Structure formats: C-alpha cells, structure tokens
Amino acid sequence: MTIRKENSRQIDLKYHIKQYRNPYETTKQITSFLNKKINLKFKNFLDLGSGSGANLFYLKKKFKIADSFGVDNQPTLIKLAKKMMKNKNIKNIRFYLGNIEKLNKSANILKNKIDVVTILQVLSILDGYKKVINSAIKFNPKFIAVSSLFWDGYLDFKIRVDFLKKNKGGIVTSRYYNIYSIYKYLEYMKSKGYKKNYVKKLKFMKNLKLKDKKIMGSYTSNLNGKKVLITGPLIQSWYFIISKK
Ligand SMILES: C[S@@+](CC[C@H](N)C(=O)[O-])C[C@H]1O[C@@H](n2cnc3c(N)ncnc32)[C@H](O)[C@@H]1O
C-alpha cells in the first residue's frame, strides 16, 4: 500500500513546539520507565523519527544523556530542532534529515557508538516496523525502545485513514494508524538478538476533551471503569517496549 508523505504545510508545528514547554504525559511515563531499566545518565541516544527534537531535549534536561542524534525526514522539523538546540545552547544533540527506513551512511559512522535507539510514536504511522527496526539494528545498540499502538494478541491491523475534501475533492492526505501484534513484534526482536524485552502499557491520567469528534483528534473516555484514549473510531492502546541485547 503506498501512502503520500505529508507535505510541510500539513505538519502540525504546534504539536511539536508544545512539547518543549510541556512534555507530554506519555513522554514522562516512557522516559521514567526507560530510566528504571537503564541508567540514562551519559548514555548516547539515537532518536528515529525525532520530530522537532523535544524528546531528546527532555532526556538531556532530565536525565543528562550524552552525545545524541535525531533523524527525521521532514526538513521543517529538522530546521526547527536545530533552531531550538541553538536557542537553548545545547551543543551535543545533533539532527539530520533522513529516511529512517533506509539508514546506511550514518549507521556506518555511528556503529557501536549508540547505547539506546528510541522510536517514539512512529511505528504506527509507517507501513510496517521491520524496515525501521532493521535500520536501528545497524547501529548495534544495546537497547531499542519503541512506543506504538500494539495489540495484546496475534493480530496485526493495517489502518489507513484518508482525509477527504468535500464535494468533488478527493483525498487530501492519508495516514497510517497501524496496530501491531505485540507477540509478533517480540518474536521479531528476539530473532534479531534482542532476547530480553520489557513491555508496559501506557496509562492516560489526564482528561482530554475534544469538541468535534468527527475529526481524527484525540480525547479520553471511560470504558469498563478505565480511562481510554479515543481517536476517530479507534481506541488507542499505547505500549512501550524496551528490547535489550
Ligand atoms: C507522530 S510524530 C512523532 C515525533 C516524535 N518522535 C514524538 O514522539 O513526538 C512521527 C515522526 O516521524 C517522522 N517520520 C515518519 N516517517 C519517517 C521516515 N520514513 N523517515 C524519517 N522520519 C519519519 C515524521 O516526520 C514525524 O516527525
């Protein structure tokens, strides 16, 4: 299935900038889980699909990570990430434009120099996870940590959302919201030498409201006494998985 890359006008810059001021609850939960399993201080990170770099910035500020790198394929976001680092006088986090499903040159240069590869909120929007995991493996990191939509069973869901124009207009853009089988993902990681895996389901603490529920915005609701995150027709089941060599 082919999917059109979002153009720079369709990027939600507010989503990216907001995180610098107010890191998301999910970022806090993920990084604290990560820090329980790995002492993050002085570790070298590579963040694939780094957006505007807010996650690396948070890791640097809160956990004092060492030289780290972010890669994204959106020039606008890489430009913004570089600008933010300059404004905040951070010199040891660098950002590069690249396709995370096809990393070769940087993998040669940085091989064995990365402790942790993070891939946060990215797998679900790709056609599948294998290409990007294979890219990550080329760096030979001890840990690969991902957050994504997963299903607690042997089912993979391929979900493509087409954003449509009224009347005679067609598709404006399309986006994946894929949900992957946790068990198949873990089998894949194990087959690649990442034998120890830690899985955590993310909790949604805050109430999120949304006026127009006909769009693909997110809001929380109660289901069987638990708070769930809903986007369009989907109940989002976010998991965090750390895989260790
Ligand atoms: C939902 S955002 C998540 C950004 C960031 N990781 C976070 O947690 O806020 C997904 C990011 O993946 C990037 N991305 C998607 N496909 C990519 C690809 N093939 N190569 C590089 N970056 C990609 C997008 O440009 C976007 O910045």
The ligand as a MOL file (V3000), in Angstrom:
LIG
                    3D

  0  0  0     0  0            999 V3000
M  V30 BEGIN CTAB
M  V30 COUNTS 27 29 0 0 0
M  V30 BEGIN ATOM
M  V30 1 C 3.9740 11.3340 15.3760 0
M  V30 2 S 5.4990 12.0680 15.0170 0 CHG=1
M  V30 3 C 6.4210 11.6480 16.4720 0
M  V30 4 C 7.5680 12.5760 16.7060 0
M  V30 5 C 8.3730 12.2910 17.9780 0
M  V30 6 N 9.0240 11.0090 17.9190 0
M  V30 7 C 7.4820 12.3790 19.2020 0
M  V30 8 O 7.4290 11.3850 19.9500 0
M  V30 9 O 6.8780 13.4200 19.4220 0 CHG=-1
M  V30 10 C 6.2050 10.9820 13.7940 0
M  V30 11 C 7.5150 11.4980 13.2070 0
M  V30 12 O 8.0820 10.5110 12.3460 0
M  V30 13 C 8.6110 11.1610 11.2000 0
M  V30 14 N 8.7140 10.1790 10.1000 0
M  V30 15 C 7.7140 9.4600 9.5480 0
M  V30 16 N 8.1970 8.6480 8.5830 0
M  V30 17 C 9.5340 8.8610 8.5320 0
M  V30 18 C 10.5950 8.3340 7.7290 0
M  V30 19 N 10.3700 7.3940 6.7970 0
M  V30 20 N 11.8530 8.7810 7.9340 0
M  V30 21 C 12.1030 9.7230 8.8780 0
M  V30 22 N 11.1410 10.2590 9.6780 0
M  V30 23 C 9.8780 9.8380 9.5020 0
M  V30 24 C 7.6150 12.2980 10.9480 0
M  V30 25 O 8.1550 13.3140 10.1420 0
M  V30 26 C 7.3080 12.7490 12.3710 0
M  V30 27 O 8.1800 13.7460 12.8100 0
M  V30 END ATOM
M  V30 BEGIN BOND
M  V30 1 1 1 2
M  V30 2 1 2 3
M  V30 3 1 2 10
M  V30 4 1 3 4
M  V30 5 1 4 5
M  V30 6 1 5 6
M  V30 7 1 5 7
M  V30 8 2 7 8
M  V30 9 1 7 9
M  V30 10 1 10 11
M  V30 11 1 11 12
M  V30 12 1 11 26
M  V30 13 1 12 13
M  V30 14 1 13 14
M  V30 15 1 13 24
M  V30 16 1 14 15
M  V30 17 1 14 23
M  V30 18 2 15 16
M  V30 19 1 16 17
M  V30 20 1 17 18
M  V30 21 2 17 23
M  V30 22 1 18 19
M  V30 23 2 18 20
M  V30 24 1 20 21
M  V30 25 2 21 22
M  V30 26 1 22 23
M  V30 27 1 24 25
M  V30 28 1 24 26
M  V30 29 1 26 27
M  V30 END BOND
M  V30 END CTAB
M  END
